């Protein structure tokens, strides 16, 4: 008994004592830890120190470096904080908003870190705020939570600073109401309705409060909806707290597809949704090697809906390996891919169209893929062994082995998207190749992989007379077989002060090494050749030895004097204009000349090297101007030019943008580019074909015009809430004005700066081509096929796989133009329809496509040594096929007819088979075709004085039947500094070779053309001689006013000194001035087109045989 009582008395004291010892030890340990070094985050340890001090004082220790007391640490922390203050305004006025809430969101977080209210003067203050990126928003009861982005303020706040210029804005809230019904008009309670995007009455894009980040699993809408609600018992809904404006809405419900309604106005009539039954996409995820289902597999989904937002996210396969996506409309596109830790499926692409309510797409994860190919030497296509191959994919980067003696390599992978990396020692340049499995095939042959072996090339550029080195010269290595140089990758070096240069890596092949220096004619390695001996000297660089001691001698250019006058549009001289003269004979300039006009507006450069230049002039009170091309010729001692500058002005073009029902369209993009329609045709911005192609993906017409405007070249604006726009800061003259919204374009030509009431009517370009695809019997619908839509040329292209029980298809969102439709079903045939026209947004909707079980063209194309070549393309009519890795190709379902075949590869001359008869059900086998180097066209363009004519454009147009000419590309090239040119790898046949000035140039020599025959293995020599002729210049006026930026043409009448029958074309500048160069003396008809050829005026003129002839024309 006593022992038990003693135990009860002693144990509490032992426990208390032990706790005290532990507390003291912890306090001392923490205090010692704090003395060991500086704190990374002072605020947290300060709190610990304070608690330790209260529990037990730290023991005394030897003196050490002094540390700030806790209060001092807290003071430093406060100094690291920042302060923010500002004002909140109500509406568009400067009225201040009292009593509203200001919230501060840190780094995109959805929960505000600070909330304060404005005082009676609308001011607010956050005295202590952490440094970082912040978003400040204002709101409150009765105020819009979804409002224009410009009302908020996002900024970076730095430690210790105080920012007092935060300006926020609030506006009264508006409501948007409506109903959600099903397809037969029954109300749908519990449906989801939300805003996708919107704009306020001024056309500004709106946004809601910051959204929380997406969860890892699930499908989510992008961008996140700024406002969301559900319908009531009668299908009604109301979206509150919106700024007044127009909004795009989407609605969906269980068992129903998403539907979108565009541009619903707040406070207007109700928005009514009629939802159709949903389409359900489902399937099972399986493993290829065993067929086992894969529960828990990850599935990435991307669904860009036409009638709704972009859906994307991640799903997990269920316990039975299945997945499901609901609420899809009847027409949609989907991209799916399944994956596990170490393997994935190919990316599946679906575009079902038709009456399917359930679509099954099983996803097969491949864990046993194989990539094959062969590595070759780029110089002679011989196989390369012992090449290191690495593979990089979602699993990381790893070594995958080496190529065998025959260059063949094999790589095992379980991923669909791969990058292969090839490396080989011995001055070989590495290469990368993509290997992407686009279907369920377990094997992929990527064909040839080329490795380039380079050598070092060095030498010196010297003066041909003094033999001294020329510093600052530009030396470049041009491949002889590269028709158009790749200027970004062209090997180039600048010589040292002693004239030395070194290329560390030059791939083997035939080159000419060119050198340029200011005041010298362009020179080349080797002895100069005569004008009849073809291209300038070449050097053959082998793959196995370096070149040293190359010497390029440059001859000093002939010099001439260039002088001129800079005036305004009234002819008054402009003093102090800054002038720059740049060489344009080569894409990279060696040197420029600069100067300024004197008090009389005159300038003069002496000792200007002969050549072609651009001349620019600038003065503070005028728009920049100049001449696109000035030729400094050797036979003129004193050459004079005139530059006209326009005074700066503040003119505007204004108007409205609205739809066909005259509703204003806010936020439309409107731009203006200077020039009449004729001018835009002349410089290549517009073409007759382009005017018919106003779809947003086109490369001609309004598309590039708008892009040109967006680069800031002229003017751009957006329409406001009432549809009005104003283009400001325009110079006097004619403009082409473009309005664009949602892919719809509208143009206005020849609009005067200062014009008002320039209105645009836009309607959605919703053109569609639809129909039914039948099998060969013409009765049975085809349920699975691929549809390709191409056109207009250079513009729209779409390819999609269609799953349809009734064979129907529809291609939407087509702009006006002419299209080609190609349908193909594996194992059944194909069919093509041409000249399908979409006009005013309406296209053919009842097309009957019958797959042609007709004839076929098959064959194989190999390299010169019988090896397969990668990335070769075969073309029959308008249908192209990429050759398979073994070089084979096939065109199926061709109607009975005769066809031309062209097979192309970048390294060889095209293979042409001009006439292949195909019979119904027949098989035309063209056998094995061999690529070769073809023939070469080379020559020189020179002046009659013998001087080479640099930077002239030449085109070699096939002079063959029209249907074959469509298959062959028209190659082009330019002359070098001495006027030489070359067209390598040309297919055998006849060509029309033409030489002309720079496209879009406002002056230059007229074009010349000759017919030349090309034979395999031979070089055809063609030379052109251009007469320096007469420089003709002056001014064109119409009814007393300058004819600005308009086409002006000289047509030979009778004979000229050259006997040419070709016209000279230029475009007048803003003051109506024109300039022609190289015009032979003789009789001409001068034609000025103000708006179009129907408005042209003409006058006869005789040009005398003299260097310069000035003639004004007044119509």
Secondary structure, DSSP 8 states (H G I E B T S, - for coil): -HHHHHHHHHHHHHHHHHHHHHHHHHHHHHHHHHHSS--SSHHHHHHHHHHHHHH---------S----HHHHHHHHHHHSEEEEEEEEETTSS-B--S-EEEEEETT-SS-SEEEE--TTSEEEEEEE-SEEEEEEEE-TTB-SBEEGGGSEEEEE-TT-EEEEEEEEE-B-EEEEEEEEETTS-B-TT-EEEEEEEEETTS-BEE-S------SSEEEEES--S-EEE--TTSEEEEEEE-SEEEEEEEE-TTB--EEEEEEETTSS-EEEEE-B-EEEEEEEEETTT--B-TT-EEEEEEE-TTS-EEEEEEE--TTSEEEEEEE-SS--EEEEEEETTEE---EEE---SS-SEEE--EEEBS-EEEEEEEEETTT--B--S-EEEEEETTEEEEEEE--TTSEEEEEES-SEEEEEEE-TTTEE-EEEEEE--SS-SEEEEEEEEEEEEEEEEEEEEETTT--B-TT-EEEEEETT-SS--TTT--EEE--TTSEEEEEEEESEEEEEEEE-TTB--EESS----TTS-SS--EEE-SS--EEEEEEEE-B--EEEEEEEEEETTS-B-TT-EEEEEE-SSSS-S-EEEEE--TTSEEEEEEEESEEEEEEEE-TTB--EEEEEEEE-TT-SEEEEEEEE-B---EEEEEEEE-TT--B-TT-EEEEEES-HHHHHHTTS--HHHHT--STT-SSTHHHHHHHHHTTSSEEEE--TTSEEEEEEE-SSEEEEEEEETTEEEEEEEEETT-----EE-----EEEEEEEE-TTSSSB-SEEEEEEE-STTS-EEEEEEE-TT-EEEEEEE-SEEEEEEEEETTTEEEEEEEEEEBTTB----EEEE-B--EEEEEEEE-TTS---TT-EEEETTEEEE--TTSEEEEEEE-SEEEEEEEE-TTS--EEEEEEEE-TT-EEEEEEEE----EEEEEEEEETTS-B-TT-EEEEEE-S-HHHHTTS--EEEE--TTSEEEEEEE-SEEEEEEEE--TT-SS----EEEEEEE-TT-EEEEEEEE---EEEEEEEEETTEE-TT-EEEEEEEEEESS-----EEEE--TTSEEEEEEE-SEEEEEEEESSSGGGEEEEEEEE-SSSEEE--EE-
